[in-house]
Amino acid sequence: MEETEVIANKKTFRNYMLMWSGQLFSLMGSLIVQFVITWWVTEVTGSAVYLSIGMFLYFLPMVFVTPFAGVLTDRFNRKTIITVADSLQALVTLWIIVMFYMNYADPFIVILINSLRGLCQAFHQPVIAAIIPSMVPKERLSRINGINFLFTSLIQLIGPVIGATLLAFFPINLILWMDIITFGIAITPLLLVTIPFVGNLPDIRMEEKISFRKEFKEGMLTIKLIPGLLIILLLSMVLNFLITPLNVLMPYFVYAVHLGSAIDLATIMMGFNLGMICGALITALKKNWKHKVIVYFSGLIIVMGTLSTLGFAPRGSFLLMAGVAIITGIALPIVNTIYMTIVQTVVPANKMGRVSSVDQSLSMAIYPIGTLISGPLAEILGVQNLFIYSAFIGVLITFLTWRFTKVRRINYDDHLTLATITEKINNINVS
């Protein structure tokens, strides 16, 4: 079905919920596959450097492709983009399955092929982010963001556990089929729903081709017009870099440092996602957040501060690590929901794709570098010391940003301010 230009209403909301339910199944399959591939690489190589290379290659396409994907999101059929991205990701998984069946599954080759999944996500994520305000009425945005975090966290909670359990009973080539099965479940509702069109239809004439540079610049100007948003984005970029070693090296940390198993890794991940569920429940039940900026920065300090304790954890104390992960998980949905609600409230629907692509590009700009150097730094400093240093620097930078910038004085609850910002955004003229 072709997209038609409509305003978010009850019908579009029902369509969104139907599509979203299918995407949850797809997320489940992707998480299981990513978990088992990561653990397989960890066991086969026993190398922190291999994990760094794998994560680097996975995120590299997101940094370079996401800006163009965001522009396409505002210009072309969003349902088509999601369908193609999801289908290609399933084909990549099928490629890896064939390699295992043919006994050609070399760790580096699998890492290289798996990085193509990152390319698919570079198109998938901006579209999903842009669709929400066009299908969900404004009065439901904050609650839906909280519910999204709730169910996403629930899937992330059970995904690694399912992956670790399956590894105990089945070979990896059979487990990988979960991604293909869940893709089939997800594609059905996606094909049935209509996704609203909010931009201008592309002109097929050569002289009126889309200027990606112009529209990405428009997204950047939109962000600059929202007080404090650029500062928050830059802070997110730095914190994403500092938290990279934890994201990349946790399997190695469990396997090589604490002599743990896939179940132990799943336990820590389960603790983190259990915390995410609790935090998402809080955001789903709380309609409005006052003092958004204060809560946001407090949450960031809690996240970075608690992560430092992992470096001090005694060997084999996986339950303690899971407890720390729970605290971190509670703070993250609150922080993310506040940020997303601010953006979705202020930015017009027809510019959400541009803003989402700039947002993700800035947030992840130096993340691939962090993934690449995490392994070598772990070899030089030790994984525990690397975790401690990264967390301490993150807390310090967050505090200094709060103390020495004007962002703490911004009130995103002021309707007059929001109206003025929206008017300025609508009058943007990029030459």
N, C-alpha and C positions, 0 to 999 in steps of 0.2 A: 504493500500500500504506500502511496506517495505521502509525503509530509504536507500538511496544510498549516497555515498560520493561524494559531489560536492562542487565547489567553489561558493560563493555568486555571483549571476548574475541577469539579468532582470527577468528570469523565477522564481527563488527563491524569488525575491523581490515581484513579483505579488502574489505568494503563501502566503508570509508573510502578505501582506495587506489583502488578503481574510480571512485568519485565524484570524488576528487581529480585523477585523471588527466584526466577530462573538464573540470574547472575550469581546468586548465592551458591547454587549447585556448582556452577563453573568455578567459583572461588575455591570450593571444597576440593575439587579435583586438582586444581593448580597447586594448592598448598600441600596436598599429599605428595604430588610428583616432585615439587621443589624440595620437600623434606627428605624424601628417600634418595634423590640424586645427590643432595649435599652430604648426607651421611655416608653414602656409598663412596663418594670422592674422598671423604675424610678417612674412612677405613682403608681404602686401597692405597692412598698416598701417604697418610699420616703427616701431611704438610700444611702449615699455615699459609705458605706462599700460594699453593694451588687454590685454596679458598679465596685468597685475595684476587687472584687472576680471574676466577670464575665470577665473583661479584662485580669486578671491574668491567668485564665483557658484558655482563647482564645489564648494567646501568648505563653504560656508555651510549647505546642507541637512544635512551630516554633523554639524555642531555641535548643531543644534536637534533633529534627528530621532533621532540615535543613542541617546540615553537611553531613548526610548520603544521603539526597535527592540530594545534589549537586554532589556527587560522582556518584550516579545512573544516573544523567543527562548526564554525560560525557561517560557513558558506555552502556546505554540501549536506546531503542527506545523512543525518546522524545515525539512523538505523543501519544504513549500508556500511558506514565506517565500522560500527561495532560488529556487525555480522562478518565482515571481511577479516577484521583483527582477530576475533575469536576463532574463526575457521582456520586461519593461518597458524595460530598457536597450537590448535589440535593437530595440524599436520606436522609441526615441528616435533611434538611429542611422539607421533607415529613414526617419524624418522628415527628417533632415538630408540624406540621399541624394536624396529627392524635391525638396528645395529647390535642390540643385545642378542637377538635371535640368531644373528649371523656371526656372533662372537668377535665383533669388531669394536667393542665398547672400550676403547682406550679413554682414560680419565680426561685427558686434555681435549680429545675430539668431542667427547660428550659435553664438556664445558663450553666448547666453541659453538656447537649446535644449539645448546640450551640458551645461549645468549640471544638467539633470535626471538625467544619468548619476550625478552626485554623490548625488542623492536615492536612487537605486537602491543605490549602494554603502553608504549609511548603514544599510540593512537587511541587505545581503549580508555585510559584514565581521564584525559581532558574531555572526551565526549561524555562520559558518565557524570563528571563534575558539572558540565554545562547543561545537561539535560534536567537536573534536579529543579532549578528555579523556573524552568519553562513548563514543567509538568506538575509541580507541587505549589499550591497557593502560598502566598507569603506568610500568612498567619500560622502555617504548619511547618515552615522551614526549620525552625530551631528544634522542634520536637522530632521531625523526620531525621534531621542530622543525628540526633541522639539515638534514635531507633536504628539508623544505619550502623552506627558504631556498635550498638548492642548486638545485633545479629551478625555483623562482620566479626566481632570479637568472639561470639559463640562458635562460629565456624573456625576461626583461628585457634580457638581453644581445643576443639576436638580433632581438627585436621592433623596436627603432628602426632597426637595420640594414636589416631587411626593408622597413620603412616608407620609409626614405630611398632605397633601391634602387627601390622601386615608383614613387616620385615622379619618378624619372628617366625612366621609360618609360610611365607611365599617368596619366590625369587623376584628380583626387582622388575624383570621384564613383564611379569603378570600384574604387578602393582601399578605400573605405568598406564595400564589400560583404564584406570579410574578417571584419568583426564579426558579420554575419548568418550567414555560413558556420560560423564557429567556435562560435557560439551553438548551432547545430543539432547540432554534434558533442558539445558539453558537456551538452546537455539529456538525451541518450539514457541515459547511465549513471546520471544523477541520478534519473530516473524508475524505474530498475530496482532501486535499492538501498533498504534499510530503514534509517532513521535512528532511533536509540534515543530514547525519551522519558524525561526525567529529572525533570520537574517535576510539577505537579498539573494535571490536565485542567481547562480553563476551564468554569465553570458559566454556563449561558446565562441564568440568572435575573437580573433587573435589580438586585436587592438585593445580589448577590454579584459585581458587576462588579469587575474588577481595579483596584486603586489603584496607578497608575503612580508617583505620588509616594512612596508607602510602599515600593514595591519598589526604586525607585532609591535611596531613603534606606538601605535594607537593604544595597545594594551598596556604598554609601559607608561604612557602619559596618563592613562586612567588610574593606574596604581599611584602615581605621583600626586594626583589630585585628591587622594584619600589621605588625610593627615595621619601620620604615624605608620601607615601600612608598609611603606618601603623600608623603614627601620626594622619593623617586625620581620619582613621578608629576609633582610640581610642577616638578622640575628638567627633566623631559622637556618639559613645557609651555613653559617658557622657551626651551629649546634649539630646539624646533620653531619658535618664533617667530623666533629669531635666524637659523635656517638657511633661512627662507622666501625671502629675496631670491635665494639661489642656485637654489632649486627653481623659482621663478617666472621669473627673468630670464635663465637660461642660453641659451635660444634668441636673445634679444636681444643678449646678451653675445657670442655667436658671430657673429651676423649683422651687427650694427651696429658693435661695437667691434673685432672681429677680422676682419671682412669675409669670414666663412666661409660654407659651404654646408650643406645638410641632411646631407651625408656627414660634414662636420667635426663637426657636433653629434652625429651618431650615433657617431662615433669616441670622443668624450669619454664618452658614455653607455655605450658598449661597454666602455671602460676601467673605469668604475665597476662595471658589472655583472660584468665578469671578476673584479674584486676580490671582489665579493659571492660569486661561485662558489667562489673560494679560501677565503674565510672560512667559507662554508657547509660545504665539505669538511672543514675543521678541526672544526667543531661536530658534523658527522655521525660523524667517526671517533673523537672524544673522548667517552667515555661519561659521565664525571663531571668537573665543574669545582670545584676547591677554591678557597677565597678568592674566592668569587663577587663580592662587593662591590668588592674591590680591582681585579679584572679589569674589572668593569663601568665604574668611574670612569676607569680608565686608558684604556679604549677610547673613552670620550666625549671625553677630552682629545685623543687622537690624531685623532679625526674632526674636531673643531672646529679643531685646529691646522693640519692639512694643507689644509683648505679655504681658509685665509687666503692660501696661496701662489698661488691662482688670480688674486688681485688684482694680484700682481707679475709675472705671466707676460707675456713679450714678445709683441708682435702676431704672430698666426699660428702660435704655438707649440702647436699642437693635440696633438702627441704628448706634450709635457711635461704639458699639462693632463690627458691621458689617464692618464699615469703617476701624477699626484697623485690622480686619481679611483680608481685601482687600490688605493692605500694606504687611502684612505677606505673603499672597498668591503669590504676585508678585515676592518676593525674592526667594521663595522655588524652583520653576522650574529652575531658573537660576543657583542656587547652585547645584541642583541635576544633571542638564544637563552637567555642567562643569565636575563634578566628574565622571559621567558615560562615558562621551566621553574620558576622560583620561584613564580609565580602559579599555574600549573597543578598544582603539587605541593601547595600549601597550601589553595587554595580548593576546596570541595566542588563536584562536577559540577553539582548543581542550582542553584548560585549563580554559575556561570561567566558566564552571559549578563548578569546584573546587573553583575558586576565588569568584564566586557569593555566594557559600554556606558559605565560611569563612567570606566574607564581611557581609552577613546578620546575621551570628552567632555572630560576634563581635559587630555589631551595636545594636543587640537586647539582648546581653548577660545579662545585668542587667535590661532590660526593664520590665520583669515580676515582679521583686522585686519592681520596682517603681509603677507598677499597684496595687500590693498588699498593699503597705503602703500608697498609696494616700488617700484612704478613712479615715483610722485612723488619718493621719496627718491633713486632712481637719477638722476632729472633734476637734482636739486639737488646731490648729493654726487659723482655719477659712479658707474658700476656697480662699477669696481674698488675704489674707496674704501669703498663700501657693503659689499662682500664682506669686506674687511680688518677693518673696524670690528666687523662682526657676529661674525666668528670670534674676534677678540681678547676681546670681552665674554663669549662662550660659554666660552672656556677659563678666564677669571677666575672666572665664576660657578660652574663645575664644581669648581674648586679650593677656593673658599670654602665650598661645600656640604660637601665632603669634610672640610675642616679644622675647621669650626665646628658640625657636627651630630654626633649619635650614630650615624648610619647606618654609619660605618666599623667600628663595634664589633659589628655584628650578624653572627651565624653561622647562615646558612640551611641548613647541613649538620647542625645539632644536632637529632637525631630527637626528643628530649624537648621541645625548644622548639616544633618543628613540631606535635607531638601536642597540646600545650597550646593553640596558636593554633587548630588545627582544632576542638578542643572548644569554645572560646569562640565561634567562628563558628557552629557548629551550635546554640548556645544563644541566638543573637540573637533578640530579640523586639521588633519594631517596632510601636508602637501607632499 
